[in-house]
Amino acid sequence: MAEKKTPMRMCVACREMKSKKELIRIVRTPENEIKADLTGKASGRGAYICRSVQCLEKAKKIRALERALDKKIDEEVFLRLQKEICGE
């Protein structure tokens, strides 16, 4: 029996290819809300980022999430994403 392939995705900040389970999907919903999609199945435009605050800060600095999601992201959204990534 053939081995099942593990889906690989790229972090928008550090540009490393990692397995989909190692990354967090950030999604822009059809209602234009930006949130962390912990299930990986929410509808909308998505971008993947590592589970680290460093990658989130880098993505904020280089505006990688804004480009990937095609939407301006406010400071409070980054703070909420940081809390969701850290698991607070």
Secondary structure, DSSP 8 states (H G I E B T S, - for coil): -------EEE-TTT--EEEGGGEEEEEE-TTS-EEEESSS--SSEEEEEESSHHHHHHHHHTTHHHHHHTS---HHHHHHHHHHHHT-
